[in-house]
Amino acid sequence: MREYMTNVVMIAVTIAWLVPFYQIVTQGQVYAHEPNSIILGSEIALFTAIIVFGVFNITKLLRR
């Protein structure tokens, strides 16, 4: 159960961080503004990779 909760929390926190960065892309800025598009793209890619990793871990645990 602990492994499931760890992965769910990891996914939830990452989604919470991904939403403002998505809003920066679509609206230009929210509360913070990232002027460098390379850094912004890297952050979004990293958050997406973390979400995929968490989902992969949960599906791996469910198959056991």
Secondary structure as GFF3:
##gff-version 3
##sequence-region A 1 64
A	DSSP	alpha_helix	2	27	.	.	.	ID=ss1
A	DSSP	alpha_helix	37	63	.	.	.	ID=ss2
###
